[in-house]
């Protein structure tokens, strides 16, 4: 059996209870070494085979999994955050389907949740923003034109931008081209929930110089939108004393 497990955003105690149990039971672990906290591996059983996928191709990962399956071993494929976001798991699952190898997915806490926690912010503030766009800049891996940064920026929703910390000058230009003002609140969140976490409040126009000043070129999320600045917002109707819900009657 193969389990795709979300390791969480970085702090070892932010893996789910299920993920921790699966990791403790695994006989083979293939983990994303460039992103996953190695302290999570301390919970593996003695004799567990551990592989760092940062040095492996898809074919090499599949070779390890196939061999483990033939030896009736349980494999955990440990991905950072939640594996459904930028985890490249679809291609792995397709290979497993072709080989008839069973698998399950154990979700994890995404770094975009860790980023909000680090900033002590809410992405969806009433009358400010009720939508969150999770995306990335086009780089060596292209992005469909219909999903360009500029096209999403036109909505002025809250944006969480992955895998783009090394292209902040270009990112800023695309955000402005799409509709954000230079002074729109933004934040650079470096290694959210790790001991070395940094949260840098800035604007769309200053994000590049802010990151450069701190020497940040990777492993950072970019948060953009008025919700980041936590300006004025409407109170939630759910807890308004005059609002009737299915559980209580509002005050007349």
Steps between C-alpha positions, in 0.01 A plus 500: 500500500615854423393807695547854375530699822495876550782593739356842582667839451814436702451468875519125577195510725283635218481166321157343548444223754428261212811607313715451808357151551561401138854630518565300818373182331684539169782271397600725211486883498565720199498862612544836327832583662524856374178599679398247766631541855739209565390488864189318379720205406594452866165328544571222250560140609848358532615360168265717294641570154515877444546669162532871418300572185689827446769287336262266316305497175140383475625172354737445791223573751276248326778243497532524880123477548465205262779310673347570842161376379654176376656457844158562665621819668296811581627818337438859604559766238546805721420833336523850643180681604202332340598275208217629279676837457811499278579147618523337154301205636271448199784359290600270785146375548465438127814282512360309797168452321685362198687256722195399703653625825244622757541838666325753720549871565528649850444877486721745684509860620600715204762771533239755389326424830831525680563834333171645624572370849845659495347833397213464749260586221176381342493464122123543472394820671138611450473797259874470422558165332301177489718310253855369509702438184783248542739521208861541387709697253591338170861385506664188364160342553250699289163626620196510268449855369145503634652453847765770476573715805359805321172327415448394862607842630211656309263343755671679790439194718749382761790323328742242639789455262724195523839427339565859397733649762785519250295706251353774717583790271315331215220395735450858615479619140242235412288580804494868410430421134200296613346766720662517843631837613866536597397564861280189528596314820720195453719272709798274446476203735822301517486139623167530678486304831874414489729632779658740246163638388493863385192712428566815301212741450542709185306613195470380142748769403759423770492120523812450286720738698358368828595141417840606362580687820437180700678274252185302420501332159305178559281306746268797546133568436382832363166625636324783317179694557320736734438216747876489563493853635199419720335832430139572595259214440141411578414295805401140428124462474525151650568639847297819468237508780238620250566216253282187516664165430384140512622486861386827656249779439632849440409786724200700376 
